Amino acid sequence: MLLYNITFNIEPEIQEKWLDWIRIEYIPYVLNTGHFTSSRIYRLLTETENQGLTFSLQFFAPTLSDVEKYLEKFAPEIFSKHNVAFRHQHVSFMTILEAVE
């Protein structure tokens, strides 16, 4: 099992709008590609020096090939839509993790 994780740091004033958009647009889009089995959203409780709110958006995939195909064929579209909707109000980075046990 693989975990495709996107960490977002957003401005506090957009939290509700951003979460709604993630739940209504982003998550269904990703899951509907057929490359992931489920998703989760977590909020970081131990903020450090930054002043934003940090969220981890997680998608679970059976294989690395599923993640790679998603990133190649589908990710650019949803990344673009997210960047248009929340321009200059977020930063993000992606990681891919493999389950060990």
C-alpha positions as CSV (number, residue, x, y, z in Angstrom):
1,M,0.0,0.0,0.0
2,L,1.3,3.4,-0.9
3,L,0.4,6.8,0.6
4,Y,0.4,9.8,-1.7
5,N,0.5,12.8,0.6
6,I,0.0,16.5,-0.2
7,T,0.9,18.9,2.6
8,F,-0.8,22.3,2.3
9,N,-0.1,25.4,4.3
10,I,-3.0,27.8,3.9
11,E,-3.9,31.3,5.2
12,P,-6.2,31.0,8.2
13,E,-8.9,33.2,6.7
14,I,-9.6,30.7,3.9
15,Q,-9.8,27.6,6.0
16,E,-13.5,26.9,5.7
17,K,-13.7,27.8,2.0
18,W,-10.5,25.7,1.3
19,L,-11.8,22.7,3.2
20,D,-15.1,22.8,1.4
21,W,-13.4,23.0,-1.9
22,I,-11.1,20.1,-1.0
23,R,-14.0,17.9,0.1
24,I,-16.3,18.8,-2.9
25,E,-13.8,19.2,-5.8
26,Y,-10.4,17.8,-5.0
27,I,-11.0,14.5,-3.2
28,P,-13.8,13.3,-5.5
29,Y,-11.7,14.2,-8.6
30,V,-8.7,12.2,-7.3
31,L,-10.8,9.2,-6.2
32,N,-12.8,9.1,-9.4
33,T,-9.5,8.5,-11.4
34,G,-9.6,4.9,-10.1
35,H,-6.0,5.0,-8.9
36,F,-6.8,5.4,-5.2
37,T,-8.9,3.4,-2.7
38,S,-9.5,6.0,0.0
39,S,-8.5,9.4,1.4
40,R,-8.0,11.3,4.6
41,I,-7.5,14.8,5.7
42,Y,-5.4,15.7,8.8
43,R,-4.7,19.1,10.3
44,L,-1.3,19.6,11.9
45,L,-1.7,20.5,15.6
46,T,1.9,21.5,16.3
47,E,2.4,24.5,14.2
48,T,6.0,25.8,14.1
49,E,7.1,29.2,13.0
50,N,4.7,29.7,10.1
51,Q,1.5,31.6,10.6
52,G,-0.7,29.5,8.3
53,L,-2.6,26.3,9.0
54,T,-1.1,23.1,7.8
55,F,-3.2,20.1,6.4
56,S,-2.1,16.7,5.1
57,L,-4.3,15.4,2.3
58,Q,-3.7,11.7,2.0
59,F,-4.7,9.2,-0.7
60,F,-4.0,5.5,-0.5
61,A,-3.1,3.5,-3.6
62,P,-2.4,-0.2,-4.2
63,T,0.7,0.3,-6.3
64,L,3.4,2.8,-7.2
65,S,2.2,2.5,-10.8
66,D,-1.2,3.8,-9.7
67,V,0.4,6.9,-8.2
68,E,2.6,7.5,-11.2
69,K,-0.2,7.2,-13.6
70,Y,-2.3,9.6,-11.6
71,L,0.5,12.1,-11.4
72,E,1.1,11.9,-15.2
73,K,-2.5,11.9,-16.5
74,F,-4.7,13.6,-13.9
75,A,-2.7,15.6,-11.3
76,P,-1.9,18.6,-13.5
77,E,-5.6,19.4,-14.0
78,I,-6.6,19.4,-10.4
79,F,-3.3,21.2,-9.4
80,S,-4.2,23.9,-11.9
81,K,-7.8,24.3,-10.6
82,H,-6.5,24.5,-7.0
83,N,-3.9,27.1,-7.9
84,V,-6.5,29.2,-9.6
85,A,-9.0,28.9,-6.7
86,F,-6.4,29.7,-4.0
87,R,-3.7,31.7,-5.8
88,H,-1.2,33.3,-3.4
89,Q,-3.0,31.8,-0.4
90,H,-1.2,28.5,0.0
91,V,2.0,26.6,-0.4
92,S,2.2,22.8,-0.9
93,F,4.5,19.9,-1.4
94,M,4.0,16.2,-2.2
95,T,5.4,13.0,-0.8
96,I,4.9,9.3,-1.7
97,L,5.4,6.8,1.2
98,E,5.4,3.0,1.1
99,A,3.8,1.0,3.9
100,V,6.5,-1.1,5.6
101,E,4.3,-3.2,7.9
